[in-house]
Amino acid sequence: MESAECRSTSGETARCTCTLKITERDAAGMDQGTWYVSARAEAEDGDTVYVPRAATFDVTH
């Protein structure tokens, strides 16, 4: 991804829009709809936190 346009939606969130340049074949194989990004973070003291839906993105064709 070369760039994205983002705007704040609240004090803690933003909505970003980008366009990916992929082949028609790749696009056809990618399911449309909402996708979720999970994240696991580890602190220096070894404590961890898992966020099952740290971010979402919508795929459209």
SEKETOR-49159 format. One record per atom (N, C-alpha, C): residue in three letters; y, x, z. Coordinates in steps of 0.1 Angstrom, whole numbers, padded with zeros to 4 digits, always signed. Layout:
% SEKETOR-49159
ALAYXZ...
% end
This chain:
% SEKETOR-49159
MET-0012+0008+0000MET+0000+0000+0000MET+0012+0009+0000GLU+0021+0006-0009GLU+0033+0015-0010GLU+0044+0010-0001SER+0046-0003+0001SER+0057-0007+0010SER+0054-0022+0014ALA+0061-0026+0024ALA+0060-0040+0029ALA+0073-0045+0033GLU+0076-0058+0031GLU+0088-0064+0036GLU+0085-0071+0049CYS+0091-0068+0060CYS+0088-0074+0073CYS+0100-0081+0079ARG+0098-0092+0086ARG+0108-0099+0094ARG+0103-0103+0107SER+0111-0102+0117SER+0107-0106+0131SER+0104-0121+0131THR+0094-0125+0138THR+0091-0139+0141THR+0093-0143+0155SER+0093-0132+0164SER+0095-0134+0178SER+0099-0120+0184GLY+0100-0120+0197GLY+0103-0107+0203GLY+0092-0097+0202GLU+0080-0102+0200GLU+0068-0093+0200GLU+0060-0093+0187THR+0064-0101+0177THR+0057-0102+0165THR+0066-0101+0152ALA+0060-0098+0141ALA+0067-0097+0129ALA+0057-0102+0118ARG+0063-0107+0107ARG+0055-0111+0095ARG+0059-0102+0084CYS+0049-0095+0078CYS+0051-0086+0067CYS+0044-0091+0054THR+0050-0089+0043THR+0045-0093+0030THR+0044-0080+0021CYS+0032-0079+0015CYS+0031-0068+0006CYS+0022-0072-0006THR+0023-0065-0017THR+0014-0067-0028THR+0006-0055-0031LEU-0007-0057-0032LEU-0016-0046-0035LEU-0019-0046-0050LYS-0020-0035-0055LYS-0024-0033-0069LYS-0038-0030-0070ILE-0047-0040-0074ILE-0061-0038-0075ILE-0066-0044-0088THR-0078-0041-0092THR-0083-0046-0104THR-0087-0061-0102GLU-0088-0068-0114GLU-0092-0082-0113GLU-0106-0083-0107ARG-0114-0074-0110ARG-0128-0074-0105ARG-0128-0073-0089ASP-0120-0064-0084ASP-0119-0062-0070ASP-0113-0075-0063ALA-0103-0080-0070ALA-0097-0093-0064ALA-0107-0104-0064ALA-0115-0105-0074ALA-0124-0116-0075ALA-0135-0115-0064GLY-0138-0103-0059GLY-0148-0101-0049GLY-0142-0102-0035MET-0129-0104-0033MET-0123-0104-0020MET-0120-0119-0016ASP-0126-0123-0005ASP-0125-0137+0000ASP-0110-0140+0003GLN-0105-0151-0001GLN-0092-0156+0003GLN-0092-0161+0017GLY-0081-0162+0023GLY-0080-0168+0036GLY-0074-0158+0046THR-0075-0162+0059THR-0070-0154+0070THR-0081-0144+0074TRP-0077-0131+0075TRP-0085-0120+0080TRP-0079-0115+0093TYR-0088-0110+0102TYR-0083-0105+0115TYR-0087-0090+0117VAL-0077-0083+0123VAL-0079-0069+0126VAL-0082-0068+0141SER-0093-0061+0145SER-0096-0058+0159SER-0091-0044+0163ALA-0088-0042+0175ALA-0083-0029+0180ALA-0089-0026+0193ARG-0093-0013+0195ARG-0098-0008+0208ARG-0089+0004+0211ALA-0083+0005+0222ALA-0074+0016+0226ALA-0080+0022+0239GLU-0078+0036+0239GLU-0083+0043+0251GLU-0071+0051+0257ALA-0069+0050+0270ALA-0058+0057+0277ALA-0063+0071+0280GLU-0054+0080+0284GLU-0058+0094+0287GLU-0068+0094+0299ASP-0066+0084+0308ASP-0075+0084+0320ASP-0089+0077+0317GLY-0091+0074+0305GLY-0104+0068+0300GLY-0105+0053+0301ASP-0095+0046+0306ASP-0094+0032+0306ASP-0093+0027+0292THR-0100+0016+0289THR-0100+0011+0275THR-0095-0004+0275VAL-0091-0008+0264VAL-0087-0023+0262VAL-0092-0026+0248TYR-0097-0038+0246TYR-0101-0043+0233TYR-0093-0056+0230VAL-0088-0057+0219VAL-0080-0069+0214VAL-0087-0074+0202PRO-0095-0085+0203PRO-0103-0090+0192PRO-0094-0094+0180ARG-0082-0099+0182ARG-0073-0103+0171ARG-0060-0096+0173ALA-0059-0083+0171ALA-0047-0076+0173ALA-0037-0079+0161ALA-0042-0082+0150ALA-0033-0086+0138ALA-0041-0095+0129THR-0034-0102+0121THR-0040-0111+0111THR-0033-0108+0098PHE-0040-0111+0087PHE-0034-0111+0074PHE-0040-0121+0065ASP-0033-0127+0056ASP-0037-0137+0047ASP-0039-0131+0033VAL-0051-0133+0027VAL-0053-0129+0014VAL-0052-0141+0004THR-0043-0139-0006THR-0042-0149-0016THR-0044-0142-0030HIS-0047-0150-0040HIS-0049-0144-0053HIS-0038-0149-0062
% end
